[in-house]
């Protein structure tokens, strides 16, 4: 199967794949020479990304954050595999070539559309807090919150990984290819080596001091004490062995086998900052199927992951607040950006108070998306200035409880994969180890997450509990927002992005860009960002939207400009498939 793509590459390079939009990042950042060994169709797709045009395909498509991972998924789809099969192959390669963002030591959320039944299923592969964790896990002896990286680096921040279990369940439910075969491209690449991309090299250099905190991690990313450089062939035999065990023994090797024991030993033995993860925590871990959270928007249904993700609720609230307003003036209109900014502030105010793991605290999902409640919130936008004050609303609760506002930090990292197979199944998965390089601990060639730092470091404020506080077995709140948009019950768009808590704004804007502004998916992926998360209005530096700074400040917003490195991967679904990949990163969309 692994020769299929080479045989077909000439056809794809001269057909729809040649319409691929090229990376708008400078060539040295895009990775000249970093993707050697790929068929010509893939290098052509990467080089043409700056054309700003979507990939067009008839049968299937995959969009992900690295061309090697896209190739692994494309091979599977070309051989007749399902989107579930391709998802497995893509993730295991991403964990090798983009290890700072996702992998077997992390967790993921999946939104799945089943073409045969017409049903949306969401699977929660989020990490869980160890049973020995307490609400004071990230507090010092005086009860004060730890500094962020004092909590992150080491074993204290590591939650029970969910990605291996999720991949196994996805394959068991919807796959049709042999399990071991799906892991083979990752095994071969780990054994033979891959060329370090400029993005990975840059990130390793910027995080060298923290990566050096563990001997194993230092030995891999800083061989000889120096950061790996772009173009270096990096081999990972430990990861190849992990995948061989995964192929032979299934997910049990992580949750009751030798790899699981190694994970626990590494976490508990982390020098300076040991954690409390145990073999029991691994043994009791389960992927959870949850009800999809769907919100209407201009004749569409926008479906995503509910709690412990805040993504679908917050995206749904932003869109609900905007639906009564005319956004047709486009992304560079000052009033449009005022509306979108304050809609984001309102959603984030509610998110900070109410969103958490619904297995542990009652979360008023229905109340937060209730049309009457959102109509009241939307009326607040009916001015010509920024809202002077934004506070959480009072949605209808199934339980009468009072929560304090959360203060947790969620920094950008993560990865997103969108796939449509020939049968019409759709997978939208956002996957993460949280902060870049996670806890900086490696086991079996992969990094362990620092997902527990997505909990609030404080447990109470003035005696009032915080919904997203640490509790044994609980899943930390996330902003990941894998999304499938439907019209008349059929999927028309699959999308998602990395970016920490800015994910919500990135995904909401992309949906508005396609539905309100009529942009194609590549244009939507490359659109300049403006994100407001209940604080300063962040404008993407060096873009047209940054020119709105003075006008937004005059409206009363606090405004700043900065890099906003999203990683949107979108597929539009109609008579054909059209894919777009974020020009700020290395990924591509590819189809046939």
FENSUL-V888959 format. One record per helix or strand. SS is the DSSP state (H for helix, E for strand). FROM is the first residue (numbers start at 1). TO is the last residue. If there is no record, write none. Layout:
SS,FROM,TO  SS,FROM,TO
This chain:
H,4,14  H,16,19  H,27,30  H,40,47  H,49,51  E,55,57  E,61,64  H,67,78  H,83,97  E,107,114  E,119,125  E,128,128  E,139,139  E,145,145  H,148,152  E,160,160  H,163,174  H,179,192  E,194,195  H,198,206  H,208,211  H,215,221  H,223,225  E,233,234  H,237,249  H,252,255  H,258,268  H,279,283  E,288,290  E,293,297  E,300,304  E,309,309  H,311,322  H,334,354  H,365,369  H,371,379  E,404,404  E,415,420  E,426,432  E,442,443  E,446,447  H,451,454  E,456,456  E,460,461  E,464,466  E,469,469  E,478,478  E,483,487  E,490,495  H,500,515  H,521,526  E,530,532  E,537,540  H,544,554  E,559,562  E,569,573  E,577,581  E,588,591
